[in-house]
Amino acid sequence: MYQRYTESLLTELLQEFRILYLTGPRQAGKTTLARKMVDKQGMVCGCI
């Protein structure tokens, strides 16, 4: 997997906000990034 520069930003934002809205073009890796963040943060999410 490619290193994502937004991952550190999302980690910081998750410290302050409960919900983040992740947008972008099709097949850009939004779901992959969200799943990785959920696993890394130990969160529970039933929407992905």
N, C-alpha and C positions, 0 to 999 in steps of 0.2 A: 504494500500500500504506500502511496505517496505521502510525504510529510505535509500536513495541512497547517498553514500559518494561522488559520482561524481557530484552531483547537485551543490554543492558549487564551485567546480572547473569549471564547465561549466558556472556558473554565472560570475566568474572572467574572463574566456576566452571571453565571449560575450561582456565584457566591451572593449576589445582590438580588437577582430576580428569580422567581419560581418558574416562569414561563418564558421561552425564547421562540421567536418566529424565524425559521430558517427558510429562505427562499433562494431560488436560482434556476438556471436553465435545466432542461431535462438531462438526465444521465450525467450530472455534474458531481454526484457523490453525496448528496444531501442526506439520504437515508443511511448510507454507510457511515457517514460522520456522526449522525444522531445516534445510531446503534453503538458506535464505539464510545461516544461520550456517556451514554447510559451505562454501559458495562464498566467504564473507567470510574465513574462517580458512584457506582453501586446503587443507582436509582432504579425504581420500578416504573415501567411505562407499558401500558397495554395497547398503545396506539401504533407502535412500529412493528 
